[in-house]
């Protein structure tokens, strides 16, 4: 019984971790963290402005559909 509880607990922990990562991707937190690592910048209003500018420029270059 304890083994089953541990398995369920581990599965729930994994599910929560995956959900958090999905939300970080949806709300661009993960992309911002990757930008900071790539650019070697610390989180600041200037860094976020540079991130948004890069993101918006990349979005403008994407082909429009329909």
C-alpha positions as CSV (number, residue, x, y, z in Angstrom):
1,X,0.0,0.0,0.0
2,X,2.8,2.4,0.8
3,X,4.5,1.7,-2.5
4,X,1.2,2.5,-4.3
5,X,0.9,5.8,-2.4
6,X,4.5,6.7,-3.3
7,X,3.9,5.9,-7.0
8,X,0.7,8.1,-7.0
9,X,2.6,10.9,-5.2
10,X,5.4,10.7,-7.7
11,X,3.0,10.8,-10.6
12,X,1.1,13.8,-9.1
13,X,4.4,15.6,-8.6
14,X,5.4,15.0,-12.2
15,X,2.1,16.1,-13.5
16,X,2.3,19.3,-11.5
17,X,5.8,20.0,-12.7
18,X,4.7,19.4,-16.3
19,X,1.7,21.7,-15.9
20,X,4.0,24.5,-14.5
21,X,6.3,24.2,-17.4
22,X,3.4,24.3,-19.9
23,X,2.1,27.5,-18.2
24,X,5.7,29.0,-18.3
25,X,5.7,28.4,-22.1
26,X,2.2,29.8,-22.6
27,X,3.0,33.0,-20.7
28,X,6.5,33.4,-22.3
29,X,8.4,33.0,-19.0
30,X,10.5,30.1,-20.3
31,X,11.3,32.0,-23.5
32,X,12.4,35.0,-21.4
33,X,14.6,32.8,-19.3
34,X,16.2,31.3,-22.5
35,X,16.7,34.9,-23.8
36,X,18.4,35.9,-20.6
37,X,20.8,32.9,-20.8
38,X,21.5,33.4,-24.5
39,X,22.1,37.2,-24.2
40,X,24.0,36.9,-20.8
41,X,21.7,39.6,-19.3
42,X,20.2,39.8,-15.9
43,X,16.5,40.2,-15.5
44,X,15.6,43.9,-15.7
45,X,13.1,46.2,-17.4
46,X,15.7,46.9,-20.1
47,X,16.3,43.2,-20.7
48,X,12.5,42.5,-20.9
49,X,12.2,45.4,-23.4
50,X,14.9,43.8,-25.5
51,X,13.2,40.4,-25.2
52,X,9.9,41.9,-26.3
53,X,11.5,43.7,-29.2
54,X,13.2,40.6,-30.5
55,X,10.0,38.6,-30.0
56,X,7.9,41.1,-31.9
57,X,10.4,41.4,-34.7
58,X,10.4,37.6,-35.1
59,X,6.6,37.5,-35.0
60,X,6.4,40.2,-37.8
61,X,8.7,38.1,-40.0
62,X,6.5,35.0,-39.8
63,X,4.3,34.5,-42.9
64,X,0.7,35.3,-42.5
65,X,-1.8,32.5,-43.1
66,X,-5.0,33.0,-45.1
